[in-house]
Amino acid sequence: MPSINGMSSPAMDYASEVYSANLAKAAQEQRGKQSLELLEAAAKSVTPAASSGSHTTTDNLGQNINVNV
């Protein structure tokens, strides 16, 4: 590998690793930020019945099964 600006091959390898690690860290931080935004958006869209603690309107959802024979 040719040297760039007088940097030797081991120095270039180290710089490449540092750059790759920095990119990976930035990508991980972005994914974490997106996940937090998604959780915040999901928390805002909670139905009033579910958030108020009164579950009488949602307790029986899915409990009735119509069977025709």
Secondary structure by P-SEA (a helix, b strand, c coil): ccccccccaaaaaaaaaaaaaaaaaaaaaaaaaaaaaaaaaaaaaccccccccccccccccccbbbbcc
